Amino acid sequence: MYQHHIMLKTHEQLDAEGAMDWLGITKRFGPENIVFLYQHGANEVAMEYGVSEGDEFPHVYTIPLTRDLASDEAAIIVAAWDYKYVPDFNIEISNMYSMASDYEIDIDESLVETATLDLNKWHHNRWRDEMVREGWHYGLYFSESKKSHPALRDWDSLPESHRRSPNFDNKELFEWLRKNGVK
């Protein structure tokens, strides 16, 4: 199981279009860049399917995420799926059984700055790589028809005016520091 994920469980197996709808709804209605793509052989994988025999909802569609979803973020995805499909499903998120996320973690300010910069670089460069895979390229101006975007550069060569940063809470920063060997 992935550290961060959202899982759709159904009575019946979805057809290919339904499975792609689940992925599309998660991407479209979830936070920006929430879906975690990973390399498996020659393929990039964004979702896994499995069967859990004997469960009420045996067909499981798991989408790995870059972080845990907040309950309000997950609620939007659930509502979008519920709107499109008959409500004969169950959706679980990776942190739904963990302790509440309203606790505070104290992290040294210099480590917060370092982790925030590293996370910003990682998120931006991942976004850039995804856009390039979709056929976009660097251009002086944004053009959807030409698929050009002025921010399609490495974070370090990106002008300050084009740098966008998600807000990271202390829990996300702590997890980043822990995963990257900072104690």
Secondary structure, 3 states (H helix, E strand, C coil): CCCCEEEEEECCCCCHHHHHHHHHHHHHHCCCCCECCEEECCEEECCEEEECCCCCCCEEEEEEECCCCCHHHHHHHHHHHHHHCCCCEEEEECCCCCCCCCCCCCCCHHHHHHHHHHHHHHHHHHHHHHHHHCCCEECCCCECCCCEECCCCCHHHCCHHHCCCCCCCHHHHHHHHHHCCCC
